[in-house]
Amino acid sequence: MLDREDINFRPDLKGISAYIQNPLFDQLCRYMDEEYKALCRIDYSKDVWAKGWNVKFRKSGKALCVIYPKKSYFTVLVVVGKKEKERVQCLLPYLPQQLQDIYHQTREGNGQRWLMIDLSEDDARYRAVLELIRIRRECR
């Protein structure tokens, strides 16, 4: 069984999936591969607020998102930077209220907002995260 904070044991995607126990994680990983052919890397974070193993997806040297595994759900980090800001703000009124709240409650630093979004089901919030990732990918 995965110990998220055991730096000495690097899990693979199957181990992370078994830890999360939510098929949405596998669905998102497949999407990132099929849609973007994104490089998937499992890293260990020593950050106090997100300590432990995470899954990073990158394309052409740009981070698309980071997944932080939890029991039965996971948190996705999507950065809205200077290049994405205008497009995301135009889209914002059409996103679920919870995502609008996350956006407005996240402080901007160095022209970026680091949106931490919990996902557990294939719903409007999940589809909004996919849209934020698409914007991130298209804004180079």
C-alpha positions in Angstrom: 0.0 0.0 0.0 1.2 3.5 -0.9 2.5 5.7 1.9 2.2 9.1 0.3 5.0 10.5 2.5 7.5 7.7 2.2 10.3 9.3 0.2 12.1 6.0 0.0 9.4 4.2 -2.1 8.6 5.7 -5.5 5.2 4.5 -6.5 4.0 3.9 -10.1 0.7 5.1 -11.6 -0.9 1.8 -10.6 0.1 2.2 -7.0 -1.2 5.7 -6.9 -4.4 4.6 -8.5 -4.8 1.8 -6.0 -4.3 4.4 -3.2 -6.8 6.8 -4.6 -9.4 4.1 -5.4 -11.3 6.4 -7.8 -11.6 5.6 -11.5 -11.5 9.3 -12.3 -7.8 9.4 -11.7 -7.2 6.8 -14.4 -9.6 8.6 -16.7 -7.7 11.9 -16.3 -4.3 10.1 -16.8 -5.7 8.5 -20.0 -7.0 11.9 -21.2 -3.6 13.6 -20.6 -1.9 10.9 -22.6 -4.5 10.7 -25.5 -5.2 14.4 -25.8 -1.7 15.8 -25.3 0.8 13.0 -25.2 1.9 14.7 -22.0 5.0 13.5 -20.2 3.9 12.0 -16.9 6.4 12.2 -14.0 6.0 11.0 -10.4 7.8 13.4 -8.0 8.1 13.8 -4.3 7.2 17.2 -2.9 8.6 18.4 0.5 6.2 21.3 0.6 4.4 21.5 3.9 1.0 22.1 2.3 1.4 19.3 -0.3 4.0 16.9 1.2 4.3 13.6 -0.6 4.1 11.9 -3.9 2.4 13.7 -6.8 1.9 13.2 -10.6 3.1 16.0 -12.9 2.0 16.3 -16.5 4.1 18.4 -18.9 4.1 19.1 -22.6 6.9 20.8 -24.5 8.6 21.8 -21.3 5.4 23.4 -19.8 3.6 22.1 -16.7 0.0 21.4 -17.5 -1.1 20.2 -14.1 -0.1 18.4 -11.0 -2.2 15.7 -9.2 -2.0 15.2 -5.5 -3.5 11.9 -4.4 -5.9 11.5 -1.5 -8.1 8.7 -0.4 -11.1 8.4 -2.8 -10.3 11.7 -4.5 -7.4 13.8 -5.7 -6.4 17.5 -5.9 -5.4 19.0 -9.3 -3.2 22.0 -9.4 -3.6 24.2 -12.5 -1.6 27.3 -12.7 -3.2 30.4 -14.3 -0.3 32.6 -15.4 -0.1 35.8 -17.2 -0.5 34.2 -20.6 -3.7 32.3 -19.5 -5.3 35.0 -17.3 -7.4 36.8 -19.9 -8.8 33.6 -21.4 -9.6 32.2 -18.0 -11.3 35.4 -16.8 -13.5 35.3 -20.0 -14.4 31.7 -19.3 -14.9 32.2 -15.5 -18.6 33.2 -15.6 -19.4 29.9 -17.3 -17.5 27.7 -14.9 -19.1 26.0 -11.9 -19.5 28.4 -8.9 -17.1 26.4 -6.8 -14.3 27.0 -9.4 -15.2 30.7 -9.6 -14.9 30.8 -5.8 -11.5 29.0 -5.9 -10.2 31.4 -8.6 -11.3 34.5 -6.6 -10.1 33.2 -3.3 -6.6 32.3 -4.6 -4.2 35.1 -4.2 -2.2 36.2 -7.2 1.6 36.1 -6.8 4.1 36.9 -9.6 1.2 37.1 -12.0 0.0 33.6 -11.2 -2.8 31.9 -9.4 -2.2 28.3 -8.3 -5.7 26.8 -8.4 -6.1 23.7 -6.2 -9.2 21.8 -7.2 -10.5 18.6 -5.5 -12.0 16.1 -7.9 -13.9 12.9 -7.2 -16.4 12.5 -10.0 -16.9 13.2 -13.7 -19.0 16.3 -13.4 -19.0 20.0 -14.5 -16.0 20.7 -12.2 -14.0 17.9 -13.8 -14.8 19.2 -17.3 -13.9 22.8 -16.2 -10.5 21.5 -15.1 -10.0 19.9 -18.5 -10.8 23.3 -20.0 -8.3 25.1 -17.8 -5.6 22.5 -18.8 -6.5 23.1 -22.5 -6.1 26.8 -22.1 -2.8 26.2 -20.3 -1.6 24.1 -23.2 -2.6 26.5 -25.9 -1.0 29.6 -24.2 2.7 29.2 -24.9 
